[in-house]
Every structure is written in structure tokens, then in C-alpha cells.
């Protein structure tokens, strides 16, 4: 089974002026460009590849503001936007962010679906690239919780993939969620400025097919859960 990987960051709905969303998006896209060459160019989603390639996404706040105001406003308050990096099928990465939710049941989010082809995955789905990418996401969006991990592992440990409640290959916890306890080797625990903590389970790619990886994830989950750090970000019904 070829595992698929994603990166996601989530936070309770944060209503801000649309100018703030444009600034955050510009920061995010600018930081992404420093983490991986194929993250330097993005295109608006369209009905075909050829059509999408005719609509490159600007990365400056002023142009993004105009784009958000004209095409991507949601419910008069928030913004919902998606883009694709123009790479061929299997080698491509897509991203989406949705911010400004006014519902207690819905979190704001920024999610990236990562490449599946062997060459692109060998370059992008690494501890180095994804830890930098998750840090960039934190810097731009200030989430409460984030993860970069295998979808198969997520689905095996979280029935509803509820943000804030499980552990991935990399897990980010905002400072306000609490203090991260000592964790077993080879786990790395790194500060992300003054915003929070990044936990990286393994330097090699985490996979659900490795019993050692799965056991390590469970051991870390238990410690974080006992410390009260794995709670849903939004109200559960």
C-alpha cells in the first residue's frame, strides 16, 4: 500500500478583516517558497490543467486582497481559497485555507495534500521539508494544532480525524494548550518561536506499515493525552 500524506493546521474560527487574511496568506506563500522549489508557484483551481495554468496566484498581500474580495469571500465574513502548484499528476501539491468561521462547530484550517509519485515524494515528504513547512504554516496562521502525517495512520487512530485529538509524524501544539512532557527517543521536541512546540516522531518517513513507528506514536499520544494536550479544538456534538 502506498501511503498518502498531508499537512494540516487548525484553529477555532478567527474573524478578522479580509486585509488580515491577505497578509497571512502572503506570509504563508512567501515562506513556502523557501522550503521547497515546487512551492514557489501556485495556480488557482480550474476545470482543466490548461485553464488553471492560465491563472497563477500572486503572492503579495495587495493582489491577494483584491482576489479574496472579488472571488473567494465566504458568508460575507471569511475567505475560502484553494490552489495547486502546477506539477504533473502524482507529483503535485495542492493547498487550501478557510478562515473566518463564525460557527462553534467548525475550525479554520490550512491544509496541503502532498505528492504521491516516488520521485516527488522522496524530495517533499521528508522530515526536513515538512517540519519547515509546518513551521511556515504556524508563522502565518497561528493555529492551535497542526499535523503532518500519513492519512492511513490518521484514519487508524482517529475515527473522525478530529483536529487536536491525535498524534502524527509531526505534531504542532500551540503554547496555550499546555507544557509538553518529556518524550521517548528518537522523538524531537522543538520550540516554534514563542508560539508553541513542534514534535517530530522520527527522522525517517513515518509509515503505518512500521510497527515501531505505530508503537512510538501511541506511546507519545498516551503521554500527551495524560498531560491534557489532546483536546478537540472546537465544540463536539
Secondary structure, 3 states (H helix, E strand, C coil): CCCCEEEEEEEECCCCCHHHHHHHHHHHHHHHCCCCHHHCCCEECCCCHHHHCCCECCCCHHHHHHHHHHHCEECCCEEEEEEECCCCCCCCCEEEEEECCCCCCCEEEEEEECCCCHHHHHHHCCHHHHHHHHHHHHHHHCCCEEEEEEHHHHHHHCCCCCCCCCCCCEEEEEHHHCCCCCCCCCCEEEEECCCEEEEECCCCCCCCCCHHHHHHHHHHHHHHHHCCCCCCCCCCC
